[in-house]
Amino acid sequence: MTKSHTPIPFIDLKAQQRVIRPQVDRAIQKVLDHGRYGFGPECTEFEQDLSNFTGVKHVLACSNGTDALTMLLIDLDIGPGDAVFVPAFTYIATAEVVALRGATPVFVDVDVDTFNMDAADLKKAIKAAQEKELKLAGIISVDLFGQPADHDAIAAVAKCHNMWVISDAAQSCGALYKGKSTLCFGLAATTSFFPAKPLGAYGDGGAIFVHDDKLKRRLENIRVHGHGVNPASVESLGLTGAP
């Protein structure tokens, strides 16, 4: 006799909704009532809550975690001839954003215990990129399965070669590294609110975490197709990163 098996969903959003459905319904109704569907008051409140939670000065919500990485690479003017180092074991978006900018993603082996970027192999990957006459631009580290990357070791290697570091914390929102939020590290950090992530949305979303005031303002422009203070003018190339 064959037994039937009911698959267990990877993310059971229906079970979650049964607990919080009244709050979700009220929140949706509130948005429908005021009619501000992009960059509304809920977005501003969410950004401030994330800033308070992580201790990072500025948080910019955006469409998804991939756009969060892309916006930073646009600001950094990453393009052909640039080498950006990424872990060999990660979701495709980490390397994809580099390739979409025309730059070269250079894969770095991962630590056998954490599956995160191995700082020792990073040094080997840098040497290989130099032999190919690529410009050493930066590093995108990844915190996999909630485990922080070795941020101190990666930062030390980056400093030796005058490279920036972006922390891809799509899987570690809420985790700590040496007592600090994983979103505190690097030039900037990014996260994702895809439903499967630690802080998941009913849909998709992302955010960028930055300490620098000027970088924050440039990213705000990029998030709305490069529009500056005057909405009728365009100051730079950008994308529709609206949350």
Buried (B, 14 or more C-beta within 10 A) or exposed (E): EEEEEEEEEEEEEEEBEEEEEEEEEEEEEEEEEEEEEEBBEBBEEBBEEBBEBBEBEBBBBBBBBBBBBBBBBBBBEBEEEBBBBBBBBBBEBBBBBBEBBEBBBBBBBBBEEBBBBBBEBBEEBBEEBEEEEBBBBBBBBBBBEEBBBBBEBBBEBBEEBEBBBBBBBBBBBBBEBEEBBBBBBBBBBBBBBBBEBBBBBEEBBBBBBBBEEEBBEBBBBBBBBBBBEEEEEBEEEBBEBBB
